[in-house]
Amino acid sequence: MAAVLDVVRALFAPASTPAFVIDRETPADVVAREALLDRALGADRSKKSSEKVRKDRFPAQGLALVARDRVGHVIGTVRLWNIEAGVSREGQPVDALLLGPLAVDAAREGKGIGSALVRAAIVEAKKRGHGAILLVGDASYYERFGFFAKKARHLVMPGPFARERFLALELKAGWLHDAAGMIVASGRKFSRPAQRTVV
Ligand SMILES: CC(C)(COP(=O)(O)OP(=O)(O)OC[C@H]1O[C@@H](n2cnc3c(N)ncnc32)[C@H](O)[C@@H]1OP(=O)(O)O)[C@@H](O)C(=O)NCCC(=O)NCCS
């Protein structure tokens, strides 16, 4: 029934409706987002070093975004996470963001949805006063947005990572200039319900 309604909605959508929109993620999107990530990145996605930064944390405020199709379905996702990007020369933690995962529904690839998600995330992060964004991903994709390995060269992920895939974008000039050391999660934690012991 839901599928029939979706077809009807699509048929009657005004011709001027854009093929997708970038929107804030809501709690109602979580199941669709997780299913999309499983399809795009596979079941091993939780074993990545980036997951150590995300585990049991909320994304950075206002920085969980989705792409929706004309009927509101989630067809893309990106989230950013609060981190400390090592410490400065004075020994102060350097606040930054870690981007990822980014994924787009395979049937919609190559239509600019991934780019729109990354650009919207950069704009929103800037607006919120963040100084830099880091990520682990393909340089050949992310360099177009200004992410480069050089900016992250004195930083390390908390686990195995490929140096050439560890990239950074400064939102404020020189933000990572003397940042060195390990990426540490600094986002708000959520508590898992305590496990009951059955006796
Ligand atoms: C990577 C991904 C998010 C791109 O989304 P998308 O909506 O297809 O991207 P866009 O339409 O904005 O950009 C398409 C362009 O990026 C290029 N591109 C896509 N993935 C790429 C990659 N991994 N490395 C280099 N270039 C890539 C395409 O060739 C295309 O190039 P063109 O503009 O010269 O034709 C999407 O393919 C995806 O979800 N992949 C699986 C999950 C994944 O790999 N996530 C990123 C982790 S690094």
PDBQT file of the ligand as one rigid body, heavy atoms in Angstrom, charges set to zero:
ROOT
HETATM    1  C1  LIG A 201      30.900   8.375  -2.748  1.00  0.00    +0.000 C 
HETATM    2  C2  LIG A 201      29.419   8.734  -2.904  1.00  0.00    +0.000 C 
HETATM    3  C3  LIG A 201      28.916   9.309  -1.596  1.00  0.00    +0.000 C 
HETATM    4  C4  LIG A 201      29.293   9.780  -4.012  1.00  0.00    +0.000 C 
HETATM    5  O1  LIG A 201      27.951  10.183  -4.104  1.00  0.00    +0.000 OA
HETATM    6  P1  LIG A 201      27.333  10.733  -5.476  1.00  0.00    +0.000 P 
HETATM    7  O2  LIG A 201      26.022  11.326  -5.182  1.00  0.00    +0.000 OA
HETATM    8  O3  LIG A 201      27.375   9.676  -6.519  1.00  0.00    +0.000 OA
HETATM    9  O4  LIG A 201      28.408  11.854  -5.821  1.00  0.00    +0.000 OA
HETATM   10  P2  LIG A 201      28.255  13.092  -6.804  1.00  0.00    +0.000 P 
HETATM   11  O5  LIG A 201      27.152  12.829  -7.773  1.00  0.00    +0.000 OA
HETATM   12  O6  LIG A 201      28.174  14.302  -5.990  1.00  0.00    +0.000 OA
HETATM   13  O7  LIG A 201      29.641  13.084  -7.538  1.00  0.00    +0.000 OA
HETATM   14  C5  LIG A 201      29.884  12.181  -8.542  1.00  0.00    +0.000 C 
HETATM   15  C6  LIG A 201      31.333  12.313  -8.958  1.00  0.00    +0.000 C 
HETATM   16  O8  LIG A 201      32.180  11.798  -7.912  1.00  0.00    +0.000 OA
HETATM   17  C7  LIG A 201      32.986  10.760  -8.443  1.00  0.00    +0.000 C 
HETATM   18  N1  LIG A 201      33.200   9.771  -7.400  1.00  0.00    +0.000 N 
HETATM   19  C8  LIG A 201      32.260   9.038  -6.776  1.00  0.00    +0.000 A 
HETATM   20  N2  LIG A 201      32.855   8.241  -5.859  1.00  0.00    +0.000 NA
HETATM   21  C9  LIG A 201      34.180   8.480  -5.941  1.00  0.00    +0.000 A 
HETATM   22  C10 LIG A 201      35.310   7.952  -5.264  1.00  0.00    +0.000 A 
HETATM   23  N3  LIG A 201      35.200   7.020  -4.322  1.00  0.00    +0.000 N 
HETATM   24  N4  LIG A 201      36.518   8.446  -5.600  1.00  0.00    +0.000 NA
HETATM   25  C11 LIG A 201      36.646   9.384  -6.555  1.00  0.00    +0.000 A 
HETATM   26  N5  LIG A 201      35.611   9.927  -7.229  1.00  0.00    +0.000 NA
HETATM   27  C12 LIG A 201      34.395   9.459  -6.928  1.00  0.00    +0.000 A 
HETATM   28  C13 LIG A 201      32.198  10.225  -9.628  1.00  0.00    +0.000 C 
HETATM   29  O9  LIG A 201      33.042   9.574 -10.539  1.00  0.00    +0.000 OA
HETATM   30  C14 LIG A 201      31.629  11.518 -10.212  1.00  0.00    +0.000 C 
HETATM   31  O10 LIG A 201      32.651  12.186 -10.906  1.00  0.00    +0.000 OA
HETATM   32  P3  LIG A 201      32.316  13.278 -12.048  1.00  0.00    +0.000 P 
HETATM   33  O11 LIG A 201      31.614  14.423 -11.357  1.00  0.00    +0.000 OA
HETATM   34  O12 LIG A 201      33.657  13.666 -12.566  1.00  0.00    +0.000 OA
HETATM   35  O13 LIG A 201      31.440  12.559 -13.032  1.00  0.00    +0.000 OA
HETATM   36  C15 LIG A 201      28.572   7.502  -3.301  1.00  0.00    +0.000 C 
HETATM   37  O14 LIG A 201      29.100   6.945  -4.468  1.00  0.00    +0.000 OA
HETATM   38  C16 LIG A 201      28.478   6.410  -2.244  1.00  0.00    +0.000 C 
HETATM   39  O15 LIG A 201      27.599   6.438  -1.410  1.00  0.00    +0.000 OA
HETATM   40  N6  LIG A 201      29.396   5.435  -2.302  1.00  0.00    +0.000 N 
HETATM   41  C17 LIG A 201      29.373   4.314  -1.361  1.00  0.00    +0.000 C 
HETATM   42  C18 LIG A 201      29.767   4.761   0.023  1.00  0.00    +0.000 C 
HETATM   43  C19 LIG A 201      31.096   5.488   0.050  1.00  0.00    +0.000 C 
HETATM   44  O16 LIG A 201      32.045   5.086  -0.592  1.00  0.00    +0.000 OA
HETATM   45  N7  LIG A 201      31.097   6.590   0.815  1.00  0.00    +0.000 N 
HETATM   46  C20 LIG A 201      32.212   7.494   0.881  1.00  0.00    +0.000 C 
HETATM   47  C21 LIG A 201      33.265   6.992   1.759  1.00  0.00    +0.000 C 
HETATM   48  S1  LIG A 201      34.819   7.634   1.185  1.00  0.00    +0.000 SA
ENDROOT
TORSDOF 0
